[in-house]
Amino acid sequence: MLLSKERKAYIKLAQLIICNNKGLFVLFTVAAIIGFTFLFTITSLSETIIQTRQDIAIEKYGKFLAIISDVSETLMKEVKEKNRKFDFECYGVGGNIEKSGKRVTYGSMDQKMGDIFGFKLLDGKWPQTSRQIVVEEYVLYLFGIQNKKLPVTISMVRDGQSVKYDVVGIVSNYSYTLVDRVDSTQNTKTYPSIIFAKGQLKNEKTSLVILQKKLNFKTYQEDMDSVLMKDYNEDLTNDNVCMNGDWGNEGYKNNEDMIEAGVVYLILLNLLLILELIIMIRVIITRNKKTLSLFEVFGLLEKQRKKVILYAMGKVIIIGLTAGVLLSILIGLIYADKAFFQYNRYYNSALIKNVMIELVLTGCITLGVYILCGRNQKSSIIEKITNTGFDQKQRNYKFKKIDGCIVCMQAICMFFFIASMNFTEMFHFDQNQIDYSLYSKRVESYLSLNGYDIVRYRDSFFPFPSLDEFKGYGENITLTTEAETKHSLLLIETDRIDQYFKEWCVTEDRELSSEKQRMWNQIADEAGKYRPIEALSANVKVLPQKEFCHFLQQKGIVNRTLEHNEKQACVLLLPEYKQKSSKPSLKEKESLYLGRVQSNKDKLEFVKEAFKIEAVLSCSSKESSSIKIIMSETVAKRSKLVVGYNTINIVMKPNTPLSVQKEIEQKVSLLMASIQGGMLDSSVSRNEEDKLMGNYTSLLSNSILLFGFLAICIYIIFNSYIEWEKYRYEYGVLRSFGMSYSTLQHKLFLRYSYSIIIASIISILLGNQAFPNGMLTIQQIIISSASTILITYVCRIAVYYWNRNKSISSMLYSSI
């Protein structure tokens, strides 16, 4: 009962202090509300975006670590024995069928593999018998089946015999998004597109799927390495292993900046909160020194005095926390739903979690700050009441040259002003343009020999008929492609290398091992006549006939040979080319050669093909940073080295009808689905991501910038008040000796002016780390510094007019 009365007394005294300082407490409460609102909103948005991105990564790339294809029973058992902390699943790969010029792999698996590989059963049911199958959506289009009710019957040729199967289900096109084997001599693809029930195929090859027991994006790379780097009796190579790096990159690595930013912003906002609490407690103690001292006369102990201040401060924090939570919920309902669409699915749960964390942090911060700031000065009660007590240190007062707290605040504000401007320029999206980029699986080099790359090839490229589906949309789209040449390189004759092409040619190996020398001797007579230009520096661009004629017209080329696709004719486009040599390496009306080294077991063969240069064009490095050999589709189809398309780019023209857009989008997705290990990039997904990140970073930087400016104002104004109350006797003495009020204020404010210089240096260093490679500009530095200076000097004006009417006598003497 006694404790209850004491507590009521503390609360009443705290309310008395609050009532006597209403304006002050209203200001602190508003600042606390703004701070907690920003804190809860930003941390919750960061978390919900990260979690949603991880869900999307699972939906797109599944949740497995790696796959070992064509695994033997012995190796499977050994892998499981040596990696007991992981889970394992199996599926089978039976073989291929040919349909519409495409190789389609079939196999068997359980329906639960859909959760692992990220596919869904769109229609129908899972097969039960040996004559029932489910297929990826694109497979039905290969068979010419559209909008038919399941089950439907298709005929497949297996082992030389035509067999009919019932398609009882359709699964989403999943296999093209999953990582494929890097090099492979295996005929089949990694993932089956035609799926039988598990156990319904004979003579199938087993694939072992490795999974984490508990999903953890952060440790995906370590987990993959721990499995694949162990010693096994059978070697694991790129030929039979594929690692699901895209899953880990999308779920964790691509989110690292956001994860780190969430931690950094949490620390910075809490740092500003600490500084605000410090100044709040100091102002409360300073403004209510006499009141508290009077209560000490009537028996208020030091411990009790601290409790009174704690109650007053706690009321501000509780109101700030409560209002911050409510406003964060409101922002989530009104703003986040529109600005972050499906990415706010975890907002409420993240908000609850962050509120609980912040309650603990705020409690610790409040207690720590109070202990540091609430210590009583060793002076008598009469001295506190009359303000006549001062020690020897106050007699030797010196003007401060620097203020560490304001340096910290100003540096934070400048940095986030820079960040805000960078984020504004970083994320652009144009909703009026729709484009698609389809990338096939890049062939991987496994041996370099005097500039030539000896590679293993698969049929994971787009064949020439791939564009036939889009030729009916010529009025609505523009097509450009990069040819698949199986790593054929542009060749320059060794005795005709001029200064321009010398910079492009690959240098020869200085020394060859005995094995490489043996290989080189097989092709040296032919390959040694040329120096190759690496594939990234020179590529073949194939244009459909309509686009090719438009290109010629645009460049002002009138050439019958090119227009009629004669003599393997092509156009050579060279970046920053100025013909100075009397004997150029390549010139009009002469031949250029493409060539490659191909391997057949231990035997190497050098293959080359000539093309007729009908025009040589120069372009700026901005237009093209690589050499381009441009030819029509007709010429490319006649080539023995150009076998199809590696990349297809489709750009929709403005005002394309929505129905046509949907048709093109469907055809793009079906074409891409036939390529395992490729990638589909579209402006739709880029715009969505850029809009998301633009909204997020804008809210992030602008909110902390606003709170930072508010914190600067509160700190400067009230710290100046505290300093004035603490040292006004010394200031009175200085004024009594002739120092004017404006000169005094100028000297007092110098610390904040010097702080701006140091804060600018710190913000530049932070900006260089956060925004390298020229992203930090002088303009950004000037604007951020000028804005902080403006806020600081607005505060100076407020402080200047606050005490300008104080007389010297009132500064030297004080009465109750």
C-alpha positions in Angstrom: 0.0 0.0 0.0 2.9 2.3 0.9 4.5 1.5 -2.4 1.3 2.4 -4.2 1.2 5.8 -2.5 4.8 6.5 -3.4 4.1 5.7 -7.0 1.1 8.0 -7.1 3.2 10.7 -5.6 5.9 10.3 -8.2 3.3 10.4 -10.9 1.6 13.5 -9.6 5.0 15.2 -9.3 5.9 14.1 -12.9 2.5 15.5 -14.1 3.3 18.8 -12.3 6.6 19.0 -14.2 4.9 18.2 -17.5 2.1 20.8 -16.9 4.7 23.5 -16.1 6.6 22.6 -19.4 3.7 21.8 -21.7 5.3 23.3 -24.9 8.5 21.5 -24.2 6.9 18.1 -23.7 4.6 18.5 -26.7 7.7 19.1 -28.9 9.5 16.1 -27.4 6.4 13.9 -27.8 5.9 14.9 -31.5 9.6 14.1 -32.2 9.3 10.8 -30.4 6.1 9.9 -32.5 7.8 10.8 -35.7 11.0 8.9 -34.8 9.2 5.7 -33.7 6.8 5.9 -36.7 9.7 6.0 -39.1 11.6 3.3 -37.2 8.7 0.9 -37.2 7.7 1.6 -40.8 11.2 1.3 -42.3 12.3 -1.8 -40.4 8.9 -3.6 -41.1 9.0 -2.7 -44.8 12.6 -3.9 -45.1 11.7 -7.2 -43.5 8.5 -7.8 -45.5 10.3 -7.0 -48.8 13.2 -9.4 -48.0 10.8 -12.2 -46.9 8.6 -11.7 -50.0 11.7 -11.8 -52.2 12.7 -15.1 -50.6 9.2 -16.5 -51.3 9.5 -15.4 -54.9 13.0 -17.1 -55.1 11.5 -20.4 -53.9 8.6 -20.1 -56.3 11.0 -19.4 -59.2 14.0 -21.5 -58.4 12.7 -24.1 -56.0 14.5 -24.8 -52.7 17.2 -27.4 -53.4 21.0 -26.9 -53.1 22.2 -29.1 -55.9 21.5 -32.0 -58.2 23.8 -34.9 -59.0 22.6 -36.4 -62.3 23.0 -40.1 -63.4 24.1 -41.1 -59.9 25.0 -44.7 -59.2 23.7 -46.5 -56.1 27.2 -46.6 -54.6 27.7 -42.9 -55.0 24.2 -42.1 -53.7 24.8 -44.1 -50.6 28.2 -42.5 -50.0 26.9 -39.0 -50.4 24.1 -39.6 -48.0 26.4 -41.2 -45.4 28.9 -38.3 -45.5 26.2 -35.6 -45.4 23.7 -36.6 -42.7 22.7 -33.0 -41.9 21.0 -32.7 -45.3 17.9 -34.2 -46.8 17.8 -36.1 -50.1 15.2 -36.8 -52.7 15.4 -38.7 -56.0 13.8 -38.5 -59.4 14.4 -40.3 -62.7 15.4 -39.2 -66.2 14.4 -41.7 -69.0 15.4 -40.1 -72.3 14.3 -37.7 -75.0 11.6 -37.3 -77.7 11.8 -35.1 -80.7 8.9 -32.7 -81.4 8.7 -29.7 -83.7 12.5 -29.6 -83.9 13.0 -29.5 -80.1 14.4 -32.2 -77.9 12.1 -32.8 -74.9 13.3 -34.9 -71.9 10.9 -37.3 -70.1 11.3 -38.7 -66.6 9.5 -39.7 -63.4 9.0 -38.1 -60.0 6.5 -37.7 -57.1 4.2 -34.7 -56.9 6.0 -33.5 -53.8 8.9 -32.6 -56.1 6.8 -29.6 -57.1 7.6 -27.9 -53.8 11.3 -28.6 -54.3 11.5 -27.5 -58.0 8.9 -24.7 -57.7 6.2 -26.0 -60.1 2.5 -26.1 -59.6 -0.2 -28.5 -61.0 -2.2 -26.0 -63.1 -4.8 -28.4 -64.2 -5.8 -32.1 -63.8 -4.2 -34.6 -61.5 -0.9 -36.5 -60.9 -0.5 -39.6 -63.0 -1.0 -43.0 -61.5 -0.4 -45.6 -64.3 2.4 -46.2 -66.8 0.2 -44.7 -69.6 -0.5 -41.4 -67.8 1.7 -38.3 -67.8 1.8 -34.7 -66.8 3.6 -32.2 -68.9 4.9 -28.7 -68.8 2.6 -26.2 -70.3 4.7 -25.5 -73.3 4.8 -29.2 -74.3 1.1 -29.1 -75.2 1.8 -26.3 -77.6 4.5 -28.3 -79.3 1.9 -31.0 -79.9 -0.6 -28.4 -81.2 -3.0 -28.8 -78.2 -4.6 -25.7 -76.9 -7.6 -25.1 -74.6 -8.6 -28.7 -74.6 -10.2 -30.4 -71.6 -8.0 -33.0 -69.9 -7.3 -35.8 -70.3 -6.0 -35.6 -73.9 -4.1 -38.3 -75.8 -0.7 -37.6 -77.5 1.5 -39.9 -79.4 5.3 -40.1 -78.6 8.1 -42.1 -80.3 10.1 -44.0 -77.6 12.7 -46.5 -78.5 11.7 -46.3 -82.1 8.0 -47.1 -81.4 5.0 -44.8 -81.4 3.2 -45.0 -78.0 0.0 -43.2 -77.0 -0.2 -41.6 -73.5 -3.0 -39.7 -71.7 -2.0 -36.3 -70.5 -3.9 -36.1 -67.2 -2.2 -32.9 -65.8 -0.4 -29.8 -66.7 2.4 -28.2 -64.6 3.8 -24.7 -64.8 6.8 -24.1 -67.0 9.5 -24.6 -64.4 12.5 -26.2 -66.0 13.8 -23.1 -67.9 14.3 -21.1 -64.7 16.4 -23.7 -63.0 20.1 -23.9 -63.2 21.5 -26.5 -65.7 24.7 -28.4 -65.8 27.6 -26.3 -67.0 29.2 -28.9 -69.3 27.5 -32.0 -70.4 28.1 -35.0 -72.6 24.7 -36.3 -71.6 22.0 -36.3 -74.2 19.2 -35.5 -71.8 18.3 -32.3 -70.1 18.6 -32.1 -66.3 14.8 -31.7 -65.6 12.0 -33.7 -67.3 9.3 -31.8 -69.1 7.2 -34.9 -69.6 6.7 -36.5 -66.2 5.5 -40.1 -65.4 4.5 -41.3 -61.9 7.5 -42.4 -59.9 8.3 -46.0 -60.5 6.5 -46.2 -63.9 9.7 -46.0 -66.1 12.2 -48.7 -66.7 15.9 -48.2 -67.3 15.8 -44.6 -66.1 18.8 -42.8 -64.7 18.6 -41.5 -61.1 19.2 -37.9 -60.2 19.9 -37.1 -56.5 18.5 -33.9 -55.1 20.3 -32.3 -52.1 18.2 -30.2 -49.7 18.7 -28.3 -46.4 16.8 -29.8 -43.5 15.8 -26.3 -42.5 15.7 -23.6 -45.1 18.5 -21.1 -44.6 19.4 -18.7 -47.5 22.4 -17.2 -45.6 24.3 -20.5 -45.5 23.5 -21.8 -49.0 27.0 -21.4 -50.4 28.7 -23.0 -47.4 26.2 -25.9 -47.5 26.8 -26.5 -51.2 30.5 -26.4 -50.7 30.4 -28.8 -47.7 28.6 -31.4 -49.9 30.4 -31.1 -53.2 33.9 -30.5 -51.9 34.1 -33.8 -50.0 36.2 -36.7 -51.3 34.1 -39.4 -52.9 35.1 -42.6 -54.6 33.5 -41.3 -57.8 34.3 -37.8 -59.0 31.7 -35.0 -59.0 32.2 -32.8 -62.1 30.4 -30.1 -64.0 29.3 -32.9 -66.3 26.8 -34.4 -63.7 26.4 -31.7 -61.0 24.4 -28.5 -61.1 24.3 -26.1 -58.1 21.2 -24.0 -57.5 23.1 -20.8 -57.1 20.3 -18.6 -58.5 18.1 -19.7 -55.5 20.7 -18.5 -53.0 21.5 -15.3 -55.0 17.9 -14.3 -55.3 17.0 -15.1 -51.8 20.0 -13.8 -49.9 22.9 -12.3 -51.9 20.8 -9.9 -53.9 19.2 -8.8 -50.6 22.4 -8.3 -48.7 22.4 -4.6 -49.2 18.8 -4.3 -47.9 19.6 -6.6 -45.0 22.7 -4.5 -44.1 20.8 -1.2 -44.7 18.0 -2.3 -42.3 20.6 -2.9 -39.6 22.4 0.4 -40.3 19.2 2.5 -40.4 18.0 0.8 -37.2 21.3 1.8 -35.5 21.2 5.4 -36.9 17.6 6.0 -35.9 18.3 4.7 -32.4 21.4 6.8 -32.3 19.3 9.9 -33.1 16.8 8.7 -30.5 19.6 8.4 -27.8 20.8 11.9 -28.6 17.2 13.2 -28.4 16.7 11.4 -25.0 19.9 12.9 -23.7 18.9 16.4 -24.6 15.4 15.8 -23.3 16.6 14.7 -19.8 19.1 17.5 -19.6 16.5 20.1 -20.5 14.0 18.6 -17.9 16.6 18.7 -15.2 17.8 22.3 -16.1 14.3 23.8 -16.5 13.0 22.2 -13.3 16.1 22.5 -11.1 14.5 24.9 -8.7 11.3 22.9 -8.4 13.1 19.7 -7.7 15.4 21.4 -5.3 12.5 22.8 -3.3 11.1 19.2 -3.0 14.5 18.2 -1.8 14.2 20.7 1.0 11.0 18.8 2.0 12.8 15.5 2.0 12.9 14.3 -1.7 15.8 11.9 -2.0 18.2 11.7 -5.0 16.8 8.2 -5.9 13.2 9.6 -5.7 14.1 12.6 -7.8 15.4 10.2 -10.5 12.2 8.3 -10.4 10.2 11.5 -10.9 12.2 12.3 -14.0 11.9 8.7 -15.2 8.1 8.9 -15.0 8.0 12.1 -16.9 10.3 10.8 -19.6 8.5 7.5 -19.7 5.2 9.2 -20.4 6.7 10.8 -23.5 8.2 7.5 -24.7 5.0 5.5 -24.1 2.9 8.1 -26.0 5.6 8.1 -28.8 5.7 4.3 -29.0 1.9 3.9 -29.0 1.3 6.6 -31.6 4.2 5.3 -33.6 2.7 1.8 -33.8 -0.8 3.1 -34.7 0.6 5.4 -37.4 2.8 2.6 -38.8 -0.3 0.3 -39.0 -2.1 3.2 -40.8 0.8 3.7 -43.2 0.8 0.0 -43.9 -2.9 0.0 -44.7 -3.0 3.1 -46.8 0.5 3.7 -48.3 2.3 0.3 -48.3 -0.6 -1.5 -50.0 -0.4 0.8 -53.0 3.3 1.5 -53.1 4.6 -2.0 -52.4 1.7 -4.2 -53.8 2.3 -7.9 -53.1 5.6 -7.2 -51.2 3.7 -6.1 -48.1 2.4 -9.5 -47.2 4.5 -9.8 -44.1 4.2 -6.2 -43.0 2.0 -6.8 -39.9 3.9 -9.7 -38.6 7.2 -7.8 -39.1 5.7 -4.8 -37.4 4.8 -6.8 -34.3 8.3 -8.3 -34.2 10.0 -4.9 -34.5 7.8 -3.3 -31.9 8.8 -6.0 -29.4 12.5 -5.5 -30.3 12.2 -1.8 -30.0 10.5 -2.0 -26.6 13.5 -3.8 -25.2 16.0 -1.5 -27.0 14.1 1.7 -25.8 14.0 0.4 -22.3 17.7 -0.3 -22.2 18.5 3.1 -23.9 16.2 5.0 -21.6 17.7 3.5 -18.5 21.3 3.9 -19.7 20.8 7.5 -20.8 19.0 8.3 -17.5 21.8 6.8 -15.4 24.4 8.9 -17.3 22.4 12.1 -17.4 20.6 12.1 -14.1 23.5 12.4 -11.8 23.3 15.1 -9.2 25.8 17.9 -9.1 27.7 18.3 -5.8 26.2 21.6 -4.7 24.0 22.7 -1.9 20.2 23.0 -2.2 20.4 26.8 -1.6 23.0 27.1 -4.5 20.6 25.1 -6.8 17.7 27.3 -5.9 19.5 30.7 -6.2 21.9 29.6 -9.1 24.8 31.2 -7.1 26.9 28.0 -6.9 29.7 27.6 -9.4 33.0 25.8 -9.2 36.5 26.8 -10.2 36.1 25.2 -13.7 33.3 27.6 -14.5 35.6 30.5 -13.7 38.0 29.3 -16.4 35.3 29.0 -19.1 36.4 28.5 -22.7 34.2 28.6 -25.8 33.9 25.1 -27.3 35.4 24.7 -30.7 33.5 21.4 -31.7 30.5 19.4 -30.6 30.7 15.7 -31.2 26.9 15.1 -31.1 26.1 17.7 -33.7 28.9 16.3 -35.9 27.2 12.9 -35.8 23.8 14.3 -36.6 25.0 16.6 -39.4 27.0 13.8 -41.0 24.0 11.4 -40.9 21.8 14.0 -42.5 24.3 14.9 -45.2 24.8 11.2 -46.0 21.1 10.5 -46.3 20.6 13.6 -48.4 23.3 12.2 -50.8 21.6 8.8 -50.6 18.2 10.3 -51.4 19.5 12.0 -54.5 21.3 8.9 -55.7 18.2 6.7 -55.1 16.1 9.2 -57.1 18.4 8.8 -60.1 19.1 5.1 -59.6 15.6 3.6 -60.3 13.9 4.6 -63.5 11.1 2.8 -65.1 9.2 3.5 -68.4 5.8 1.9 -68.3 5.2 2.9 -72.0 7.9 0.6 -73.4 7.6 -3.2 -73.1 10.5 -5.3 -74.2 11.7 -8.9 -73.7 15.2 -10.3 -73.8 15.5 -14.1 -74.2 19.0 -15.6 -73.4 19.8 -19.2 -74.2 22.3 -21.2 -72.1 25.8 -19.9 -72.7 28.3 -22.5 -73.7 31.1 -22.7 -71.2 34.8 -22.8 -72.1 36.7 -25.6 -70.5 40.0 -25.1 -72.3 41.7 -22.1 -73.9 44.3 -22.8 -76.6 46.3 -19.9 -78.1 43.2 -17.7 -78.0 40.8 -20.3 -79.2 38.2 -21.8 -76.9 37.5 -25.5 -77.0 34.0 -25.9 -75.6 31.3 -28.5 -75.1 28.0 -27.7 -76.7 24.4 -28.5 -76.2 21.4 -27.7 -78.2 20.3 -25.0 -75.7 19.9 -22.3 -78.2 17.0 -20.9 -80.2 16.7 -22.5 -83.7 16.0 -20.3 -86.7 12.3 -21.3 -86.8 11.8 -19.7 -83.3 11.1 -16.3 -84.9 8.4 -17.6 -87.2 5.9 -17.3 -84.3 6.5 -13.5 -84.2 6.6 -12.6 -87.9 2.9 -12.0 -88.0 3.4 -9.1 -85.5 5.7 -7.1 -87.6 3.7 -3.9 -87.2 3.7 -4.2 -83.4 7.3 -5.4 -82.6 10.9 -4.9 -83.5 13.2 -7.9 -83.4 17.0 -8.1 -83.0 19.1 -11.1 -82.3 22.6 -12.3 -81.5 23.6 -15.4 -83.4 24.6 -18.7 -81.8 27.9 -19.6 -83.5 29.1 -22.2 -81.0 31.9 -19.9 -79.9 33.1 -19.1 -83.4 35.5 -16.2 -83.4 36.4 -13.4 -85.8 39.8 -14.3 -87.3 42.4 -11.8 -88.5 45.3 -13.0 -90.7 48.5 -12.9 -88.8 50.3 -11.0 -91.6 47.5 -8.4 -91.9 47.0 -7.2 -88.3 46.8 -3.4 -88.4 47.0 -1.1 -85.4 43.2 -1.0 -84.8 42.7 -4.8 -84.7 46.0 -5.3 -82.8 44.2 -4.0 -79.7 41.3 -6.5 -80.2 43.2 -9.7 -81.0 43.9 -12.2 -78.2 47.5 -12.8 -77.4 49.1 -16.2 -77.8 49.9 -18.4 -74.9 53.5 -17.8 -73.8 54.1 -21.4 -72.9 52.1 -24.5 -73.7 52.1 -27.6 -71.6 53.0 -30.8 -73.3 49.3 -31.8 -73.5 48.3 -28.4 -75.0 51.2 -28.5 -77.4 50.1 -32.0 -78.6 46.6 -30.6 -79.1 47.9 -27.4 -80.9 50.0 -29.5 -83.3 46.7 -31.0 -84.6 45.4 -27.6 -85.8 48.5 -25.4 -86.0 48.8 -25.5 -89.8 45.3 -23.8 -90.3 44.6 -22.1 -86.9 48.1 -20.6 -86.7 47.5 -18.5 -89.8 45.0 -16.3 -87.8 44.7 -14.4 -84.6 41.2 -14.6 -83.0 39.2 -11.9 -81.4 37.4 -13.1 -78.3 33.7 -13.8 -78.4 32.7 -11.0 -76.1 34.5 -8.5 -78.3 33.1 -9.6 -81.7 29.7 -11.2 -82.3 27.3 -11.9 -85.0 24.0 -10.0 -85.2 21.2 -11.5 -87.3 18.2 -9.5 -88.4 15.0 -10.7 -90.0 14.7 -9.5 -93.6 12.4 -6.6 -92.8 14.6 -5.3 -90.0 17.7 -5.9 -92.1 16.4 -3.7 -95.0 15.3 -1.0 -92.5 18.9 -1.1 -91.0 20.4 -0.6 -94.5 18.1 2.2 -95.2 18.8 3.9 -91.9 22.6 3.7 -92.5 22.2 5.0 -96.1 23.5 1.7 -97.6 22.4 1.0 -101.2 23.8 -2.4 -102.1 22.1 -5.0 -104.3 24.2 -7.8 -102.9 23.0 -7.1 -99.4 19.4 -6.4 -100.4 19.2 -9.7 -102.2 21.2 -11.7 -99.6 23.8 -12.9 -102.1 27.3 -14.3 -101.5 27.1 -14.6 -97.7 27.1 -10.8 -97.6 27.4 -8.9 -94.3 28.0 -5.5 -92.8 30.9 -4.9 -90.5 30.3 -2.4 -87.6 33.5 -1.2 -85.9 33.6 1.0 -82.7 35.6 4.2 -83.1 37.1 3.0 -86.4 39.2 5.4 -88.5 41.0 3.7 -91.4 44.5 5.0 -91.3 46.4 1.9 -92.4 47.2 1.5 -96.2 46.6 -2.2 -95.7 43.7 -2.6 -93.3 43.0 -6.0 -91.8 39.4 -6.0 -93.0 37.9 -3.8 -95.8 34.9 -3.7 -98.1 34.6 -6.3 -100.9 36.9 -8.7 -99.2 36.2 -11.7 -97.0 36.2 -12.0 -93.3 36.5 -15.3 -91.5 34.7 -16.9 -88.6 36.3 -20.0 -87.1 36.4 -22.3 -84.1 38.1 -25.4 -82.8 35.8 -28.3 -82.2 36.6 -31.4 -80.3 35.6 -35.0 -81.2 36.9 -37.1 -78.3 40.7 -36.7 -78.5 40.7 -35.3 -82.0 40.6 -31.5 -82.7 39.3 -29.9 -85.9 39.6 -26.3 -87.1 36.6 -25.1 -88.9 36.2 -21.7 -90.6 33.8 -19.9 -92.9 34.1 -16.9 -95.2 31.7 -14.0 -95.4 31.8 -11.1 -97.9 32.1 -7.6 -96.4 29.8 -5.3 -98.4 30.0 -2.3 -96.1 32.3 -1.2 -93.2 30.7 1.3 -90.8 32.1 3.1 -87.8 30.1 3.8 -84.7 30.6 5.4 -81.3 31.6 3.2 -78.3 28.2 4.2 -76.8 26.3 2.8 -79.7 28.3 -0.5 -79.6 31.3 -1.4 -77.4 32.0 -4.6 -79.5 32.6 -5.4 -83.1 29.4 -6.6 -84.8 29.0 -8.6 -88.0 25.5 -7.9 -89.2 23.7 -10.2 -91.6 20.2 -11.1 -92.7 18.4 -14.2 -91.5 18.5 -15.6 -95.0 22.3 -15.4 -95.1 22.6 -16.8 -91.5 20.5 -19.8 -92.4 22.9 -20.7 -95.2 25.9 -20.6 -92.8 27.5 -23.7 -91.4 28.8 -21.9 -88.3 25.7 -19.8 -87.5 23.3 -22.4 -86.1 20.6 -20.3 -84.5 20.1 -17.5 -82.0 21.8 -17.1 -78.7 19.8 -14.0 -77.7 16.5 -12.7 -79.0 15.3 -9.1 -78.2 11.7 -8.1 -78.7 10.5 -4.5 -78.3 6.8 -3.7 -78.6 5.9 -0.5 -80.4 3.8 2.1 -78.6 0.0 1.7 -78.7 0.2 -2.0 -79.3 -3.3 -3.3 -78.4 -3.6 -5.1 -75.1 -4.9 -8.3 -76.7 -1.8 -8.4 -79.0 0.5 -7.7 -76.0 -1.0 -10.8 -74.2 -0.5 -13.0 -77.3 3.2 -11.9 -77.6 3.8 -12.4 -73.9 2.4 -15.9 -74.1 4.5 -16.8 -77.1 7.6 -15.4 -75.4 7.0 -17.5 -72.3 6.4 -20.6 -74.3 9.6 -20.1 -76.4 11.7 -19.5 -73.3 10.2 -22.6 -71.6 12.0 -24.8 -74.1 15.5 -23.7 -73.0 16.9 -25.1 -69.8 19.5 -22.9 -68.1 18.5 -19.8 -70.0 17.1 -16.5 -68.7 14.1 -14.3 -69.5 14.4 -10.6 -68.8 11.5 -8.2 -69.4 10.8 -4.5 -68.9 7.7 -5.5 -67.0 9.7 -7.3 -64.3 12.4 -4.6 -64.3 9.8 -1.8 -63.9 8.1 -3.6 -61.1 11.4 -4.1 -59.3 12.6 -0.6 -59.9 9.3 0.8 -58.8 9.5 -1.3 -55.6 13.1 -0.2 -54.8 12.4 3.4 -55.8 9.4 3.6 -53.4 11.4 1.8 -50.7 14.6 3.8 -50.9 12.7 7.1 -51.3 10.7 6.4 -48.1 13.8 5.2 -46.4 16.1 8.1 -47.1 13.6 10.9 -47.0 12.1 9.7 -43.6 15.4 9.4 -41.9 16.5 12.7 -43.5 13.4 14.5 -42.1 13.9 12.9 -38.6 17.6 13.9 -38.8 16.8 17.5 -39.5 14.3 17.5 -36.7 16.9 16.0 -34.3 19.4 18.7 -35.4 16.9 21.5 -34.6 16.0 20.0 -31.2 19.6 19.4 -30.2 20.9 22.8 -31.2 18.1 24.8 -29.7 17.9 23.0 -26.4 21.6 22.4 -26.0 22.1 26.1 -26.5 19.4 26.6 -23.8 21.2 24.2 -21.4 24.6 25.8 -22.0 23.0 29.3 -21.5 21.5 28.2 -18.2 24.7 26.5 -17.1 27.1 29.2 -18.0 25.1 32.4 -18.0 27.1 33.8 -15.1 30.3 33.6 -17.2 28.4 35.0 -20.2 27.2 37.9 -18.0 30.8 38.6 -16.9 31.9 38.7 -20.5 29.1 41.1 -21.5 29.8 43.3 -18.5 33.4 43.7 -19.9 32.0 45.0 -23.1 31.3 42.0 -25.3 28.1 42.5 -27.3 25.2 40.0 -27.3 25.7 39.3 -31.1 29.4 38.7 -30.6 28.7 36.3 -27.7 26.2 34.4 -29.8 28.6 34.2 -32.7 31.3 32.7 -30.5 28.9 30.2 -29.0 27.7 29.2 -32.4 31.1 28.6 -33.9 31.1 25.0 -32.6 28.2 24.2 -34.9 29.9 25.9 -37.9 33.1 24.0 -37.4 31.0 20.8 -37.0 29.6 21.2 -40.5 33.1 21.1 -42.0 33.9 17.8 -40.1 30.5 16.4 -40.9 30.9 17.2 -44.6 34.2 15.3 -44.7 32.6 12.3 -42.9 29.6 12.3 -45.2 31.9 12.4 -48.3 33.8 9.4 -47.0 30.6 7.5 -46.3 29.2 8.5 -49.7 32.3 7.3 -51.5 32.0 3.9 -49.8 28.2 3.6 -50.4 28.2 5.1 -54.0 31.5 4.3 -55.7 32.5 4.7 -59.4 31.5 8.3 -59.9 28.0 8.0 -58.4 28.9 10.6 -55.8 28.9 14.0 -57.5 30.1 17.4 -56.4 26.6 18.7 -57.0 25.2 16.2 -54.4 27.9 17.2 -51.9 27.1 20.9 -52.3 23.4 20.5 -52.1 23.6 18.2 -49.0 26.0 20.5 -47.3 24.0 23.6 -48.2 20.8 22.0 -46.8 22.4 21.1 -43.5 23.9 24.6 -43.2 20.5 26.1 -43.9 18.9 24.0 -41.1 21.7 24.8 -38.7 21.6 28.5 -39.3 17.8 28.6 -39.0 18.4 27.2 -35.5 20.9 29.9 -34.9 18.3 32.6 -35.6 15.9 30.9 -33.2 18.6 30.8 -30.5 19.7 34.4 -31.2 16.2 35.8 -30.6 15.5 33.6 -27.6 17.8 35.4 -25.1 18.5 38.7 -26.8 16.4 40.7 -24.2 18.3 39.2 -21.2 20.0 42.0 -19.2 23.5 41.7 -17.8 22.2 42.0 -14.3 19.7 39.1 -14.8 22.5 37.0 -16.1 24.8 37.7 -13.1 22.1 37.5 -10.4 19.0 35.4 -9.9 16.2 35.4 -7.3 13.7 32.9 -6.4 
